Amino acid sequence: MTSMFLTVAEVARRFRVSNMTVYRLIKSGQLGAVRVGRGYRIREEDARRYLDERYMDAG
């Protein structure tokens, strides 16, 4: 199983939030990330899991 890694900017675009929001999620431990050089990479499945855990039925 191969993991697809996303940048902070890619996750921010998918979540429709700012880059700073993604950095806050990483720093607080709510979103897993790997440090690569000076940046972070987030596994696609971790981003999906984060959203799935917070999904609520608005209807």
C-alpha positions as a Markdown table, in Angstrom:
| # | Residue | x | y | z |
|---|---|---|---|---|
| 1 | Met | 0.0 | 0.0 | 0.0 |
| 2 | Thr | 1.5 | 3.3 | -1.1 |
| 3 | Ser | 0.7 | 6.5 | 0.7 |
| 4 | Met | 0.2 | 9.7 | -1.2 |
| 5 | Phe | 1.6 | 12.7 | 0.7 |
| 6 | Leu | 0.1 | 16.2 | 0.4 |
| 7 | Thr | 1.7 | 19.5 | 1.2 |
| 8 | Val | 0.1 | 21.9 | 3.7 |
| 9 | Ala | -1.1 | 24.1 | 0.8 |
| 10 | Glu | -2.8 | 21.1 | -0.9 |
| 11 | Val | -4.6 | 20.1 | 2.4 |
| 12 | Ala | -5.6 | 23.7 | 3.0 |
| 13 | Arg | -7.2 | 23.8 | -0.5 |
| 14 | Arg | -9.0 | 20.5 | 0.0 |
| 15 | Phe | -10.3 | 21.6 | 3.4 |
| 16 | Arg | -11.0 | 25.2 | 2.1 |
| 17 | Val | -9.1 | 26.7 | 5.0 |
| 18 | Ser | -5.9 | 28.8 | 5.3 |
| 19 | Asn | -2.5 | 27.3 | 5.5 |
| 20 | Met | -2.3 | 28.6 | 9.1 |
| 21 | Thr | -5.3 | 26.5 | 10.1 |
| 22 | Val | -3.6 | 23.4 | 8.8 |
| 23 | Tyr | -0.4 | 24.3 | 10.7 |
| 24 | Arg | -2.5 | 24.7 | 13.9 |
| 25 | Leu | -4.1 | 21.3 | 13.4 |
| 26 | Ile | -0.6 | 19.8 | 13.0 |
| 27 | Lys | 0.8 | 21.6 | 16.0 |
| 28 | Ser | -2.2 | 20.6 | 18.2 |
| 29 | Gly | -1.8 | 16.9 | 17.2 |
| 30 | Gln | -5.3 | 16.8 | 15.5 |
| 31 | Leu | -3.7 | 16.1 | 12.1 |
| 32 | Gly | -0.7 | 13.8 | 11.6 |
| 33 | Ala | 2.2 | 15.1 | 9.6 |
| 34 | Val | 5.8 | 14.2 | 8.8 |
| 35 | Arg | 8.5 | 16.9 | 8.8 |
| 36 | Val | 10.4 | 17.0 | 5.5 |
| 37 | Gly | 13.1 | 19.6 | 5.5 |
| 38 | Arg | 11.5 | 22.8 | 6.6 |
| 39 | Gly | 8.0 | 21.8 | 5.6 |
| 40 | Tyr | 5.4 | 19.2 | 6.4 |
| 41 | Arg | 3.8 | 16.4 | 4.5 |
| 42 | Ile | 0.4 | 14.9 | 5.4 |
| 43 | Arg | -0.7 | 11.5 | 4.3 |
| 44 | Glu | -3.8 | 11.6 | 2.2 |
| 45 | Glu | -5.5 | 9.0 | 4.3 |
| 46 | Asp | -4.8 | 11.0 | 7.5 |
| 47 | Ala | -6.4 | 14.1 | 6.0 |
| 48 | Arg | -9.5 | 12.0 | 5.0 |
| 49 | Arg | -9.7 | 10.4 | 8.4 |
| 50 | Tyr | -9.6 | 13.8 | 10.1 |
| 51 | Leu | -12.6 | 14.9 | 8.0 |
| 52 | Asp | -14.4 | 11.6 | 8.5 |
| 53 | Glu | -14.1 | 11.9 | 12.3 |
| 54 | Arg | -15.5 | 15.4 | 12.2 |
| 55 | Tyr | -18.3 | 14.8 | 9.8 |
| 56 | Met | -21.7 | 15.5 | 11.1 |
| 57 | Asp | -25.1 | 15.1 | 9.5 |
| 58 | Ala | -26.6 | 18.6 | 9.2 |
| 59 | Gly | -30.0 | 17.2 | 8.2 |
